[in-house]
Amino acid sequence: MQVGTIPGPARCFQQRVVAREMNPLPSHDRPAAYVLEGMGGVGKTQLAAAFAREAWVAGQLDLLLWINAGDRIGIESAYTEAAVQLSGSNTKDPRSAAQSFLAWLQSIAQQHLWRWLIVLDDVVNPEDVHQLWPPASPHGCTVITTRRRDAALSGDSRHHIQVGMFDEKEAVSYLAKSLEKHRRSEPPGELAALAQSLGRLPLALSQAAAYMVDSGSKAVEYRNRLVGKEHSLADVAPDSLPDDQEFAVATTWALSVQKANELRPKRLAEPMLHLTSVLDANGIPAAVLTSPPALAYLAQQSRDRGKHRPQRQQPVCDAVNAKGALRALHRLSLIDHTSEDPYTSVRVHQILQRAVRDALQPARTDQLVRAAADALTAAWPQIERDTVLAQALRANASSLISYAGDALCRNRAHPVLFRIGRSLGKSGQVSAACDYFESLIKALLEQFPTRHRDVLAARGCHARWLGEAGSPRSAAELTADLLVDLRHVLGSDDEETLAARSRLARWRGEAGNPQDAAAATTELVEDLKRIHGWNHPRTLAARSNLTYWKGRTGDYATAAIEAEDLVNNMTQALEPDHPYLFAARSHLAHLRGMAEAPHAALAALTALLADRKRVLGEHHPDTLATRQELAHWQGKVGALPQTVSELTQLLTDQERICGPNSPPSLATRNNLACWRHTAGDHYTAMRMMEQLVDDMLRALGSDHPYTRIAQSNMQNWRELPNAEYLPIFY
């Protein structure tokens, strides 16, 4: 006997890997119930229907009951209909009839070895199946499909199966077969790219295939319309939905959002989903969504949505409420939320993000974008000790910026636009930081005039990271041009103008003119003394830079004495962990070493490294730079094995953190080859240097200072195997 109608198979139905978790009927080792859970559109109903159809056609069932379980009334009505057909009884009390049917399954069906399967399709609320679960039986099985992931759906002998997206092979196969039905074909690469843009969501793939057939569009054309900001999901939906589908992709999750919003804490799930829709689909750190700006946004949105309700008390949102909103969305399979990974604790499907964004009004979109940017900025630590967190924050900022358009450039550029680039640079990815700020300047110039303060700030950042990437001459030229505009707009005594003068002196020195750097820094110190006083932190920092450039002119001994006096002065004036004091200590150690006092340099760097690890973390660029110089002076005092070992480990860390072609990694390769050469392994050192020069020419170019140093080392060794080497300090 069959009660209820099994949905027909979708065109080009795919046999899913996940279906292997459901054992065929009958089987004594299967669970009493399978709970197929997942977000709307992943194909839960089709999997359940295929399972039921296979068992029915194979003659493995005496009773098949398919129930559209959208509410409790529907479930009880289906049970009542089954009871009537089985016993011929007629009752006016559905609740009593439903319980009678379940009792029959428990007793009579088991006694007569009736084989049965009950499918409760699309359970919306766990309360709807309370006390309506079919009994556990060796002769029967229950299958439930639901978007819910509540604990109430768990139980003994219930096997939960998470139904997700197609894998790439399934997605491409589905699209290809769907098009073949209409004598259409597309290159597999184009289909794979389209499937990726749709997040391999089965519902989205089926509707995309239908749209392509109806409109005659090619995969690349559909994809371009999909990813373009001028089109919404509704614009790329077919006029008639395939496979008897009820909803277009854009509206598939509307009911789930409504249900999540009704869960405690009420009216917070929807605005929380809004926040997740403009951030990185692959993982959002929990700290972003529980930051004060995020909490303020949630409270405001909850208040706006509840203003027509009879509620006197103003809603309050704290971190506990924010987590409750995330759990509500998780329970409805709208997001994946876990507390195990704080860096990617929230994941959300990219097509769901698009659907949420499409439904927002422009005014609300701007408010959302600014709130998300504020939340990212608030969660971003000033010192990026945790490189994984910094990477996650950059990924989220990039996602937000790609969607925000000019919403982050109204009147002033939002700080997050600068934070992402500085984070790239501080993590050692200096070339990426340089490219980022070059792009940011172009974007800002579309909104602001050339001498707008934010444009000037971006130009300064671009010049800085260009210099850090190994182009000090170009950085000096850009900074000199910038300085003219800063003096015109902000004045000669503005902090930005003074900072630009400091950077200009540095790049001129790095470009090969330390005398000019020392002279310019001397003038800067005098102006800072006039403006701030002799012991102001900025004045002290400039004085520290001055000692460094004096040393670079050749008089390392005198510069080291002045640097030591300055460090003592700074120790009294600044906090022990002040970054200016750390920089001054680094300068002093370098000057001592260059002044033929390697043991003093080694002692100073050992203490500095411990402090930088404690304050900045193991992987901060300043920590890595200190390790590099410490290894150098270890070699100078004769500890060659320790030097080679440390540089080898340092190179591994730098290539993992900064990339194998980053300037710091390439510099360390030069130094490692040099110390291998000093240790007597001339053949290995020469082979390392030859490969390094090739890599530097490709990654940095022939004019880069590091390239010239490596070429000089290689040439000198070829002419004289025991020739001195040139280290790279950075």
SENUMI-715928 format. One record per residue (C-alpha): x, y, z; residue in three letters. Coordinates in pm, whole numbers, padded with zeros to 5 digits, always signed. Example, Ala and Ser with C-alpha at 12.3 -4.5 7.8 and 13.67 -1.06 7.14 Angstrom:
! SENUMI-715928
+01230-00450+00780ALA;+01367-00106+00714SER;
This chain:
! SENUMI-715928
+00000+00000+00000MET;+00123+00351-00086GLN;-00021+00663+00076VAL;+00090+00999-00059GLY;+00267+01085-00382THR;+00641+01056-00423ILE;+00778+01358-00610PRO;+00892+01274-00961GLY;+01264+01253-01030PRO;+01434+01570-01139ALA;+01561+01583-01493ARG;+01916+01453-01508CYS;+01898+01341-01145PHE;+02246+01287-01003GLN;+02340+00990-00793GLN;+02498+01162-00494ARG;+02790+01036-00292VAL;+02600+01128+00023VAL;+02325+00877-00068ALA;+02565+00593+00014ARG;+02506+00664+00381GLU;+02148+00536+00345MET;+02132+00155+00351ASN;+01882-00019+00122PRO;+01567-00173+00268LEU;+01523-00407+00443PRO;+01835-00416+00656SER;+01877-00502+01023HIS;+02190-00291+01067ASP;+02041+00038+00949ARG;+01921+00307+01192PRO;+01554+00352+01269ALA;+01553+00694+01100ALA;+01757+00900+00857TYR;+01746+01273+00909VAL;+01849+01450+00589LEU;+01936+01806+00686GLU;+02068+02097+00485GLY;+01987+02439+00346MET;+01710+02490+00096GLY;+01797+02392-00258GLY;+02053+02118-00190VAL;+01825+01834-00305GLY;+01714+01667+00019LYS;+01368+01584-00116THR;+01509+01433-00435GLN;+01744+01210-00234LEU;+01459+01090-00013ALA;+01235+01034-00315ALA;+01502+00831-00494ALA;+01554+00621-00182PHE;+01179+00556-00145ALA;+01126+00488-00515ARG;+01410+00238-00528GLU;+01279+00045-00228ALA;+00922+00046-00363TRP;+01014-00067-00715VAL;+01238-00341-00574ALA;+00943-00486-00381GLY;+01106-00426-00046GLN;+00802-00253+00108LEU;+00450-00344+00210ASP;+00366+00012+00313LEU;+00506+00341+00182LEU;+00383+00663+00335LEU;+00501+00994+00184TRP;+00403+01297+00391ILE;+00443+01665+00311ASN;+00537+01757+00668ALA;+00518+02135+00654GLY;+00310+02146+00973ASP;+00174+01915+01242ARG;-00178+01913+01096ILE;-00044+01774+00770GLY;+00142+01497+00948ILE;-00159+01396+01156GLU;-00384+01406+00850SER;-00152+01173+00660ALA;-00140+00932+00953TYR;-00520+00943+00970THR;-00554+00866+00600GLU;-00318+00570+00639ALA;-00517+00442+00938ALA;-00843+00465+00740VAL;-00700+00278+00443GLN;-00543+00011+00658LEU;-00834-00057+00892SER;-01130+00094+00715GLY;-01210+00292+01029SER;-01329+00651+01011ASN;-01250+00890+01289THR;-01313+01259+01336LYS;-01019+01300+01575ASP;-00693+01320+01373PRO;-00480+01320+01686ARG;-00636+00996+01809SER;-00615+00841+01464ALA;-00249+00935+01432ALA;-00165+00774+01764GLN;-00361+00464+01665SER;-00163+00438+01343PHE;+00168+00465+01527LEU;+00053+00201+01775ALA;-00036-00023+01481TRP;+00317+00018+01343LEU;+00452-00074+01685GLN;+00247-00390+01730SER;+00044-00536+01443ILE;+00284-00444+01163ALA;+00570-00594+01358GLN;+00376-00912+01435GLN;+00287-00964+01070HIS;+00634-00855+00951LEU;+00501-00562+00753TRP;+00787-00380+00584ARG;+00730-00007+00586TRP;+00890+00326+00502LEU;+00762+00664+00617ILE;+00903+00983+00467VAL;+00834+01312+00645LEU;+00938+01564+00383ASP;+01036+01920+00477ASP;+00978+01928+00851VAL;+00967+02299+00935VAL;+00945+02287+01315ASN;+01080+02012+01542PRO;+00765+02057+01755GLU;+00557+01931+01464ASP;+00698+01578+01499VAL;+00687+01571+01880HIS;+00532+01236+01976GLN;+00470+01168+01606LEU;+00794+00986+01528TRP;+00730+00641+01385PRO;+00853+00369+01621PRO;+01189+00201+01589ALA;+01134-00135+01421SER;+01352-00393+01247PRO;+01093-00397+00968HIS;+01044-00022+00919GLY;+01239+00291+00849CYS;+01174+00665+00871THR;+01328+00934+00654VAL;+01297+01301+00748ILE;+01408+01593+00534THR;+01448+01926+00706THR;+01640+02250+00710ARG;+01647+02238+01088ARG;+01944+02126+01294ARG;+01786+02144+01638ASP;+01887+01908+01915ALA;+01521+01801+01939ALA;+01560+01611+01610LEU;+01837+01394+01754SER;+01778+01065+01928GLY;+01878+00703+01954ASP;+01893+00518+01623SER;+01856+00842+01425ARG;+02132+00894+01171HIS;+02183+01255+01067HIS;+02309+01310+00714ILE;+02428+01657+00618GLN;+02328+01715+00257VAL;+02550+01976+00100GLY;+02636+02097-00247MET;+02724+01890-00551PHE;+03092+01817-00577ASP;+03258+01955-00890GLU;+03215+01634-01089LYS;+02846+01607-00999GLU;+02783+01974-01080ALA;+02951+01965-01421VAL;+02782+01635-01507SER;+02443+01775-01413TYR;+02483+02087-01627LEU;+02617+01889-01923ALA;+02330+01638-01916LYS;+02070+01911-01871SER;+02197+02089-02181LEU;+02232+01766-02379GLU;+01857+01709-02337LYS;+01811+02016-02556HIS;+02094+01937-02800ARG;+02322+02188-02635ARG;+02682+02145-02527SER;+02937+02364-02352GLU;+03311+02322-02281PRO;+03362+02144-01947PRO;+03583+02430-01827GLY;+03303+02684-01882GLU;+03056+02459-01702LEU;+03297+02416-01412ALA;+03341+02794-01386ALA;+02964+02846-01391LEU;+02914+02577-01127ALA;+03174+02747-00909GLN;+03001+03085-00945SER;+02676+02921-00835LEU;+02846+02755-00539GLY;+02745+02415-00688ARG;+02399+02457-00533LEU;+02172+02198-00707PRO;+01866+02426-00720LEU;+02070+02711-00867ALA;+02226+02479-01125LEU;+01889+02348-01241SER;+01745+02696-01279GLN;+02059+02818-01454ALA;+02035+02534-01704ALA;+01667+02614-01766ALA;+01747+02983-01818TYR;+02027+02902-02061MET;+01798+02676-02263VAL;+01508+02924-02267ASP;+01722+03227-02349SER;+01975+03059-02575GLY;+02255+03193-02355SER;+02595+03031-02331LYS;+02751+02945-01997ALA;+02997+03234-02011VAL;+02713+03478-02089GLU;+02504+03351-01798TYR;+02804+03370-01567ARG;+02882+03727-01670ASN;+02524+03830-01595ARG;+02536+03643-01266LEU;+02853+03806-01135VAL;+02772+04152-01269GLY;+02647+04401-01013LYS;+02387+04540-01252GLU;+02183+04218-01243HIS;+02002+04047-00956SER;+01932+03676-00911LEU;+01576+03739-01028ALA;+01714+03865-01359ASP;+01879+03530-01432VAL;+01588+03308-01321ALA;+01384+03120-01585PRO;+01027+03238-01650ASP;+00899+02885-01577SER;+01074+02684-01308LEU;+01189+02329-01394PRO;+01107+02006-01212ASP;+00786+02142-01051ASP;+00995+02369-00829GLN;+00797+02612-00616GLU;+01046+02895-00572PHE;+01316+03071-00767ALA;+01658+03071-00604VAL;+01613+03431-00488ALA;+01315+03341-00266THR;+01409+02987-00163THR;+01525+03087+00183TRP;+01264+03350+00270ALA;+01063+03114+00494LEU;+01378+02994+00670SER;+01483+03352+00745VAL;+01138+03424+00884GLN;+01152+03117+01107LYS;+01502+03199+01228ALA;+01390+03551+01312ASN;+01115+03410+01533GLU;+01362+03210+01741LEU;+01518+03359+02052ARG;+01664+03618+02058PRO;+01383+03741+01838LYS;+01436+03970+01537ARG;+01815+03939+01547LEU;+01870+03654+01302ALA;+01778+03855+00990GLU;+02008+04153+01058PRO;+02283+03908+01153MET;+02232+03737+00817LEU;+02261+04078+00654HIS;+02604+04126+00814LEU;+02724+03785+00697THR;+02602+03856+00343SER;+02867+04123+00279VAL;+03162+03938+00433LEU;+03366+03636+00327ASP;+03149+03335+00246ALA;+03437+03100+00329ASN;+03471+03211+00689GLY;+03394+03504+00915ILE;+03577+03542+01248PRO;+03344+03540+01547ALA;+03514+03855+01681ALA;+03378+04055+01387VAL;+03016+03958+01443LEU;+03032+04017+01818THR;+03224+04347+01804SER;+03061+04663+01948PRO;+02972+04805+01602PRO;+02808+04476+01503ALA;+02612+04465+01827LEU;+02499+04826+01776ALA;+02380+04744+01424TYR;+02187+04438+01543LEU;+02021+04634+01823ALA;+01923+04916+01589GLN;+01781+04681+01326GLN;+01591+04485+01588SER;+01447+04808+01726ARG;+01341+04925+01379ASP;+01171+04594+01301ARG;+00989+04592+01634GLY;+00875+04954+01640LYS;+00517+04862+01552HIS;+00498+04607+01830ARG;+00365+04692+02177PRO;+00708+04694+02338GLN;+00823+04958+02583ARG;+01164+04823+02670GLN;+01439+04906+02419GLN;+01608+04592+02283PRO;+01960+04528+02402VAL;+02211+04320+02210CYS;+02525+04178+02367ASP;+02767+03907+02259ALA;+02540+03638+02401VAL;+02249+03764+02191ASN;+02470+03784+01884ALA;+02576+03423+01929LYS;+02211+03331+01979GLY;+02129+03490+01643ALA;+02408+03289+01480LEU;+02277+02969+01636ARG;+01926+03048+01512ALA;+02058+03085+01158LEU;+02259+02766+01200HIS;+01954+02573+01320ARG;+01773+02673+00999LEU;+02076+02572+00787SER;+02118+02928+00664LEU;+02476+02940+00787ILE;+02729+02700+00933ASP;+02840+02814+01276HIS;+03103+02653+01490THR;+03291+02770+01797SER;+03585+02540+01725GLU;+03754+02771+01474ASP;+03743+03138+01579PRO;+03888+03249+01245TYR;+03619+03097+01023THR;+03345+03034+01275SER;+03068+03139+01034VAL;+03029+03020+00675ARG;+02745+03113+00443VAL;+02667+03009+00088HIS;+02758+03269-00173GLN;+02424+03246-00354ILE;+02236+03296-00028LEU;+02455+03602+00031GLN;+02357+03731-00312ARG;+01987+03672-00247ALA;+02004+03858+00083VAL;+02186+04154-00071ARG;+01948+04174-00366ASP;+01656+04220-00130ALA;+01807+04520+00051LEU;+01704+04878-00019GLN;+01990+05115-00118PRO;+01966+05321+00201ALA;+01982+05008+00415ARG;+02269+04874+00204THR;+02485+05177+00282ASP;+02409+05145+00651GLN;+02494+04775+00642LEU;+02821+04825+00458VAL;+02940+05091+00702ARG;+02841+04873+00999ALA;+03032+04576+00859ALA;+03335+04795+00793ALA;+03319+04933+01147ASP;+03292+04578+01282ALA;+03601+04466+01088LEU;+03799+04768+01205THR;+03699+04712+01568ALA;+03796+04344+01554ALA;+04130+04412+01386TRP;+04411+04409+01647PRO;+04662+04692+01631GLN;+04946+04439+01658ILE;+04881+04140+01434GLU;+05032+03867+01649ARG;+04796+03609+01499ASP;+04874+03577+01128THR;+04579+03343+01064VAL;+04336+03594+01212LEU;+04493+03875+01009ALA;+04456+03672+00690GLN;+04090+03602+00770ALA;+04024+03971+00837LEU;+04187+04068+00508ARG;+03973+03815+00322ALA;+03659+03955+00482ASN;+03761+04313+00411ALA;+03826+04223+00047SER;+03480+04066+00016SER;+03320+04374+00168LEU;+03512+04614-00055ILE;+03424+04420-00371SER;+03055+04459-00290TYR;+03047+04802-00128ALA;+03120+05015-00434GLY;+03147+05378-00329ASP;+02961+05326-00001ALA;+03293+05329+00186LEU;+03402+05654+00020CYS;+03130+05899+00118ARG;+03296+06226+00227ASN;+03588+06029+00376ARG;+03741+05693+00300ALA;+03658+05436+00565HIS;+03962+05328+00773PRO;+03917+04964+00668VAL;+04028+05064+00316LEU;+04369+05151+00457PHE;+04378+04876+00716ARG;+04376+04592+00466ILE;+04673+04732+00274GLY;+04874+04803+00586ARG;+04800+04454+00709SER;+04937+04309+00386LEU;+05255+04508+00427GLY;+05296+04434+00797LYS;+05259+04063+00724SER;+05556+04081+00488GLY;+05356+04085+00164GLN;+05504+04418+00061VAL;+05451+04382-00314SER;+05085+04299-00257ALA;+05054+04602-00030ALA;+05212+04823-00296CYS;+04970+04694-00562ASP;+04675+04736-00327TYR;+04745+05101-00254PHE;+04804+05173-00620GLU;+04453+05040-00689SER;+04311+05229-00392LEU;+04449+05558-00523ILE;+04270+05503-00854LYS;+03945+05421-00673ALA;+03969+05725-00446LEU;+04042+05957-00737LEU;+03704+05860-00882GLU;+03543+06010-00570GLN;+03779+06281-00447PHE;+04005+06550-00593PRO;+04379+06490-00627THR;+04467+06674-00307ARG;+04194+06524-00089HIS;+04340+06416+00243ARG;+04254+06049+00191ASP;+04412+06050-00155VAL;+04727+06199-00005LEU;+04727+05931+00266ALA;+04693+05654+00006ALA;+04976+05804-00198ARG;+05195+05800+00112GLY;+05115+05436+00179CYS;+05183+05342-00183HIS;+05521+05512-00175ALA;+05608+05346+00155ARG;+05540+04993+00041TRP;+05700+05058-00295LEU;+06016+05141-00104GLY;+05976+04837+00120GLU;+05940+04624-00193ALA;+06286+04734-00301GLY;+06234+05047-00513SER;+06372+05321-00286PRO;+06444+05563-00572ARG;+06088+05546-00699SER;+05960+05572-00342ALA;+06173+05882-00288ALA;+06041+06045-00605GLU;+05678+05975-00513LEU;+05730+06093-00156THR;+05894+06417-00275ALA;+05591+06490-00497ASP;+05359+06402-00213LEU;+05546+06631+00026LEU;+05478+06930-00199VAL;+05103+06862-00188ASP;+05104+06793+00186LEU;+05269+07126+00259ARG;+05015+07300+00035HIS;+04709+07131+00188VAL;+04807+07065+00549LEU;+05097+07295+00619GLY;+05461+07237+00703SER;+05404+07151+01070ASP;+05123+06895+01019ASP;+05204+06545+01146GLU;+05147+06392+00801GLU;+05388+06640+00645THR;+05653+06568+00906LEU;+05607+06192+00864ALA;+05650+06229+00488ALA;+05978+06415+00545ARG;+06101+06125+00759SER;+06008+05873+00489ARG;+06170+06084+00217LEU;+06497+06091+00412ALA;+06480+05716+00454ARG;+06423+05637+00087TRP;+06700+05869-00023ARG;+06931+05692+00218GLY;+06820+05347+00104GLU;+06869+05459-00257ALA;+07239+05506-00184GLY;+07274+05853-00035ASN;+07302+05820+00344PRO;+07461+06165+00370GLN;+07144+06328+00233ASP;+06936+06109+00466ALA;+07140+06220+00767ALA;+07120+06588+00668ALA;+06745+06575+00606ALA;+06685+06390+00933THR;+06892+06649+01121THR;+06664+06925+00990GLU;+06358+06718+01079LEU;+06482+06666+01436VAL;+06520+07042+01481GLU;+06167+07109+01357ASP;+06021+06834+01577LEU;+06210+06974+01874LYS;+06057+07317+01803ARG;+05704+07176+01764ILE;+05697+06898+02026HIS;+06002+06927+02244GLY;+06320+06723+02286TRP;+06165+06416+02454ASN;+05841+06385+02257HIS;+05802+06032+02110PRO;+05815+06159+01751ARG;+06126+06362+01823THR;+06289+06062+01989LEU;+06203+05842+01689ALA;+06361+06093+01451ALA;+06671+06115+01671ARG;+06699+05736+01657SER;+06677+05744+01277ASN;+06947+06009+01276LEU;+07191+05786+01464THR;+07124+05509+01212TYR;+07197+05731+00911TRP;+07505+05875+01077LYS;+07631+05521+01107GLY;+07553+05452+00743ARG;+07781+05740+00647THR;+08068+05533+00787GLY;+08126+05650+01146ASP;+07962+05354+01318TYR;+08150+05394+01645ALA;+08037+05753+01709THR;+07683+05669+01596ALA;+07673+05371+01834ALA;+07769+05593+02130ILE;+07497+05844+02043GLU;+07245+05562+01992ALA;+07325+05415+02335GLU;+07268+05752+02504ASP;+06943+05791+02312LEU;+06815+05445+02411VAL;+06882+05530+02776ASN;+06689+05854+02727ASN;+06399+05677+02556MET;+06386+05414+02829THR;+06309+05692+03078GLN;+06060+05871+02851ALA;+05864+05585+02690LEU;+05686+05269+02794GLU;+05912+04962+02790PRO;+05730+04807+02493ASP;+05690+05123+02287HIS;+05756+05052+01916PRO;+05987+05356+01889TYR;+06203+05214+02168LEU;+06214+04874+01997PHE;+06330+05042+01675ALA;+06597+05239+01861ALA;+06725+04923+02029ARG;+06744+04756+01688SER;+06941+05050+01548HIS;+07178+05040+01845LEU;+07244+04667+01805ALA;+07317+04708+01435HIS;+07551+05001+01496LEU;+07739+04809+01765ARG;+07791+04518+01533GLY;+07909+04736+01250MET;+08142+04914+01495ALA;+08332+04585+01545GLU;+08146+04484+01861ALA;+07960+04170+01746PRO;+07926+04023+02095HIS;+07752+04341+02214ALA;+07525+04332+01909ALA;+07447+03967+01977LEU;+07352+04034+02340ALA;+07134+04332+02249ALA;+06955+04142+01971LEU;+06894+03840+02193THR;+06713+04059+02446ALA;+06528+04247+02172LEU;+06413+03924+02007LEU;+06262+03798+02333ALA;+06073+04125+02375ASP;+05950+04135+02017ARG;+05827+03776+02037LYS;+05642+03860+02356ARG;+05480+04178+02223VAL;+05453+04122+01847LEU;+05441+03745+01821GLY;+05662+03487+01652GLU;+05567+03576+01295HIS;+05563+03956+01291HIS;+05798+04099+01022PRO;+05996+04289+01287ASP;+06047+03966+01481THR;+06162+03787+01166LEU;+06400+04074+01082ALA;+06551+04055+01431THR;+06605+03681+01391ARG;+06784+03747+01062GLN;+07026+04000+01210GLU;+07079+03792+01522LEU;+07185+03499+01303ALA;+07429+03727+01120HIS;+07612+03831+01436TRP;+07611+03473+01562GLN;+07813+03391+01254GLY;+08042+03685+01313LYS;+08135+03553+01657VAL;+08209+03210+01509GLY;+07886+03018+01572ALA;+07853+02906+01209LEU;+07636+02593+01268PRO;+07385+02796+01470GLN;+07378+03065+01200THR;+07309+02818+00919VAL;+07049+02636+01126SER;+06869+02956+01227GLU;+06867+03100+00875LEU;+06735+02770+00738THR;+06445+02772+00984GLN;+06389+03145+00929LEU;+06365+03090+00554LEU;+06102+02819+00605THR;+05897+03053+00823ASP;+05931+03348+00584GLN;+05832+03149+00277GLU;+05524+03023+00462ARG;+05424+03366+00596ILE;+05544+03612+00329CYS;+05578+03389+00024GLY;+05885+03238-00146PRO;+05939+03540-00374ASN;+05897+03811-00111SER;+06197+04041-00054PRO;+06258+03913+00302PRO;+06262+03549+00184SER;+06497+03627-00102LEU;+06724+03828+00129ALA;+06747+03538+00372THR;+06837+03303+00086ARG;+07127+03535+00002ASN;+07248+03539+00363ASN;+07212+03161+00399LEU;+07419+03104+00085ALA;+07681+03348+00216CYS;+07718+03169+00547TRP;+07737+02829+00375ARG;+08015+02977+00166HIS;+08190+03104+00480THR;+08157+02758+00635ALA;+08352+02615+00339GLY;+08067+02464+00135ASP;+08158+02668-00174HIS;+07985+02441-00427TYR;+07646+02443-00251THR;+07669+02816-00187ALA;+07741+02891-00553MET;+07453+02675-00673ARG;+07221+02846-00424MET;+07336+03191-00535MET;+07296+03114-00906GLU;+06938+02997-00851GLN;+06873+03296-00626LEU;+06990+03545-00887VAL;+06756+03389-01144ASP;+06466+03409-00898ASP;+06548+03767-00802MET;+06566+03879-01164LEU;+06225+03727-01226ARG;+06061+03847-00902ALA;+06236+04178-00829LEU;+06403+04287-01149GLY;+06762+04378-01230SER;+06753+04720-01060ASP;+06646+04594-00720HIS;+06919+04644-00453PRO;+06887+04282-00340TYR;+06941+04159-00696THR;+07255+04368-00732ARG;+07395+04238-00402ILE;+07331+03875-00499ALA;+07486+03928-00844GLN;+07791+04088-00681SER;+07833+03793-00444ASN;+07805+03543-00728MET;+08054+03729-00947GLN;+08306+03771-00664ASN;+08293+03401-00575TRP;+08349+03301-00936ARG;+08660+03516-00952GLU;+08789+03433-00604LEU;+08633+03147-00405PRO;+08730+03297-00068ASN;+08606+03649-00149ALA;+08408+03842+00113GLU;+08032+03839+00086TYR;+07770+04112+00109LEU;+07485+04042+00356PRO;+07139+04189+00313ILE;+06999+04371+00615PHE;+06628+04453+00601TYR;
